[in-house]
Amino acid sequence: MLTRSYPRYLGRFAPSPTGPLHYGSLVTAVASYLQAKSQNGDWLIRIEDIDPPREQAGATNSILRTLHDYGFRSGSKPIFQKKQFKNYIYHAQRLIKLNHAYACECSRKDLALISSHGSMGAIYPGTCANKNLAPSPDFSIRARCRHSEIRFSDAVYGDQCTNLGKESGDFVILRRDYLPSYILAVSIDDANERYTEVVRGYDLLAITPRQIHLTKLLGRKPPNFMHIPIITNDQGEKLSKQTHAPALNKSHARIMLYNALIDLGQEPPKFLQWRSVMSIWDWAVMNWRPELIPAAPSIPYRL
C-alpha cells in the first residue's frame, strides 16, 4: 500500500472549465470537501484548464460562483493549470533526458491499427521506444512503462494491482500540439501542491496506476487515492457537458447537497433537507463516514 504522511490533510477539487458545474461534479466536490474538513484539513480548488479548445467562455467564473453558493469554502485562491504549461514541458523533456520517456512519431492512423486493448484503452506496442527520435512539435512524448507492476489501495475500492506493460504500454504525456496530457499535468500538480489524498470519480480509477508510475518517475511520492461512483443519466452515461447534464441551480442547493450525501452512502436525517446550507454542512462534517460510500462503479442520477 502506498502511503504518505504530512502534518495536515490537504485535498482538492479539480473541475475543468468546459461548462457549468453539474450534479455529478457536485458529488465529487462534496466527497473531497468532507474528507478534508472532517479531518480538520484544508481543501483547495484547482481549475484544470489545459485544453483551451474545449474551454467554455465564462465557465470558470460560473464554477467558482456555484461552489460558493453551495457553501464550499477554500483555504486559498484557486490554482490554474494553464499557468504551469512551461513546467509541464520542462518535466517532459527532463524525463526524456533520464530515458524515462521518448519522442513518438506514430500518427492517429498508425494507432488506429493497434489491435490489443487493456483497461486503459489501446496498448501501445512500443513502436518508437528505441528509435531515439529527436523531440519535435510534430511528435508526441511517451512515458516508458516496461512491465511496471503498480499496487495501491483505494479508500473505497480496496487493493488494486496493474501491470502497465500489459494493460497500457507506454503512454502519451505530451501531445503533438505540445499540450500536456491530463496524466502529466495532474501528476506534476498533485505532487507539487502536496495533496495527501486525491478524491475523484471511478472513471479515473483505471488510469491511477499511470499517475503513480509517472509520479515515481518524477522522483516524487504519490498521494493516497479515493475514487467514488460516478453519477449516470437514464442512458447509463456519465453526467457531463457532452451528455447535456443540467447546470446546478443556486435555489436547489439544499436538496442537491442532501441528495449528494444520500448518493455517497451517508444517512442524513430527512429534516436536514429543509435546513440551511450551512446547517447541512455542519451535520455532514460531524457525521461523515467514508466507509459507507458504495463501492459501485456508478449511481443513477436522482431527480
N, C-alpha and C positions, 0 to 999 in steps of 0.2 A: 504494500500500500504506500502510495506517495503522499507524504505529508510535509507541511512546513509550519513553522511557528513564528509568530510575531507578537509583540506585546498587545496588540489590539486588532480586533477583527476589522477587515476592510473589504467591502463588497461594492458591486457596481451594477448599474442597469445601462445597457448599451444599444439604444434603438438606432435604426438607420432612417434618415430623413427622406424616405420615399413616399411618404403620405402621413396623414394624421394618425394619432395613436388609436388603436382599436382594442377590443376586449382581450384578444389573445395576448397582445403585448402587455396589457394591464396585469394579467395573471402572473406573468413572469416578473414584472416590476414589483408586484405585491410580495411574491416569494423572496426575491432578492432583498427587498427592504426589511422584511420581517426577520430574515436570517441575520441581518446586521443589527437591527435595533433591539432584538430580543437578547443579543449578547453584548449590549451596550457598545456596539461598534459604530463605524462610520459607513456611509453609503454615498457613492458618487454617481454622477451621470456622465456618460461618455457618448458623444454623438459620432456614430460610425459613418462619416461622410467621405468614404474613399472611392466612391463610384459616381462621379459627377453626372454622367448621362442618365442615371436612374433617380437622381435627387429631384424632389418636387419643390418648387419655389414656395417659401413660407412654411415648409413642413417643420423645420427645426423650432421656430418660434411657437408653432401650434403644439408640438410635442411638449415643450417646456411649460407652456401655459396650462395644458391639460394636467400634467403631473402636479403642478402647483394647486390647481383647482381640486384635485383629488387628495390633497393633503400630504403629498410627498415632500420631504424637506431634506436637501442635500447638505453635506458638510463643507462643500466648496463650490466654486463656479463650475459650469460644465466644461468638459475636456473635448476638444475637437481633433479627430484623427487627421483631417486634412492639413493640419499644421505640422504633421510628422512625416510628410512624404520623403523628404531628404534622408531622414533617419531610416526609413524602410529600405530605400535604395542602398544606403551605406551598408546596412547589415546583410542584404542580399549579396553585395559584392564581397563583403568580408567572408561570408560562407563559401563563396567560390574560391577565395584565396586559401581557405582551410581545407579545400577539397570536400566540403560537405554539400556543395551544390555545383551545378554546371549549366551552361547555356544549351538550349534545345531549339533546333530548327524545325521540328515537326509541325506541320500545318494541321488545320482542322480536318482536312480531308484525310491526312495520314492517321490522325487519332480516331476518325470515324471507322477505320478498318480494324481497330483493336477489338478482338472477339472476347477476351477474358474480362469478366466483371466480378467485383467483390463488393463488400458492404459500403464502399465509398465511391462506387462507380467503376468506370473502365480502369483496368490495371495496366499502367504504363510499362511496356516491356524493356525499357532501358535503351532504346534505340540510339540516343545521343550520349549515353553515360560516359563513353570512353573516346569520344571524338575530339575532346579538348578544343571545342569551338570558342573563339573569342567572343565575349559578351557584345551584343549589338541590339539596337532598338528593334531589329527585325526578329530577334529570338526571345523566347521566354526563358526563365530561370527555374530550374527544378532542384528541390532538396533531395539528397540521396537517402534512401531508406535501407537498402540492402535487405537483410531479413530481420530487422529490428523487432523484437517482441516487446510490446508495451503492456504493462499491467498497472491497473489503478482501481481504486474502489470509489464508486459513485455513491453519494449520500442517499440516493433514492433507489437506484437500480443495482447496487451491490458491486461485487467484484467483476472486473472486465479484463479481457486479455485479447490482444490483437497482434497478429504478425503483419506488419506493414508491407513487407515484401510480397506476401501472398494476397493481401486484401486491398492494397493500394498501388504499390510501386512508387517510384519517385514522383513527387507531386509538385505542381507549379506554385512558386512563391512570388514570382514577378511576371506579369503578363507581357505580351508583345508591345502593348501600348505604354509600358512602364508603369502601369498602375499596380500597386501591391495586391496580392490575393488576400482574401479575408483571413486566412490562416496565418500569413506572415504578419499582418498588421495586429491581429489580436494577440498573437504570441509575444510580440515585442512590447505592446502596450500593457498587457496584463502583468508581464514581468517588471517593466519599468515603473509602473504605477503601484506595484507591490500589493496586489489583491491577495488576500488569504484564501478566498474561495470565489469561484465563478458559478453563478446560478443562471441557467438558461434552459431553452426548450429541448425536449427529447430529440428533435430533428437534428441537433448538433452533437448528440452523443457519439455517433459513428465517426465523426472527424476529430474527436477529442484526442485519440492516440496520435494524430498528426501534430496537434498542438503540443502535446507532451514531448514528443520526439524533437520537434523543432526548437522548443524552449531549451531542451538539454543541449542541442547542437549550438545554441547561442551562449551556452555556459551559464544558464540560469536554472533556478528551481521552479517547477510548475506549481500553480496553485492547487488547492483541492477543488473538487467539482461536485455540483449538484444539478442534475437535469430533472426537469419536471414535464409532465404530459403537455402536449400541445393541444390547443383548442381547435376543433374542426367544425365546418359547416354541415349542412344537410347532405352534401355530396361526399362527405368524408375528407374534404380538402382542408388544409391548414388555413385558418383565418389570416388573411393578408390583403394588401392593397390589390394584388393580382386576382384574388378571389372575391373582390368587392366587399371586404369587411367594413361594416359601418363605423364611422368615427365615434369616439366616445363623446357623450354629451355631459356638460357640467351639471345639468339638472338631474342626471341619473347617477351621480357619484355614489350616493349611499347604497343603492340597490346593486350597483355594479361591484363595489367593494365587498359587499355582503356575499354576492354570488361567487366572487373570486375566492373568498375564504371557503365556501362550500366546495368549489371545484378543487381546491388544494387539500381537501380531506379534513378540514377543521370543523368544529362543531359550534358555530356561533349561535347564541340564543336568538329566537325569532324576533324578539322585540328590538334587537340591535339594528335591524334594517331601517327602523324609523328614528334612530338616534342621529346625532350629528356625525359628520365625517370624522372629526377628531375623537369622538367617543368610540367609534368603530376602531380607529387605530389604537386607542388606549387599550381596548379589550384584546385586540389582535396581538399586540406586542406582549402583553402579560400572559396570554394563553397559547402562544404559538408552539405547535408541536410538529416539527418537520417529519417525524416518523409516521405521521398519519397521511402524508402525501401519497396518493395512489401510484403504484409502480406500473402504470399502464402507459402505452405509447401516446394515447390521445383521449380527449374527453369531448363529447358533443357540446356545442355552444348552447347555453341555456338562455332562452329569450325572456 
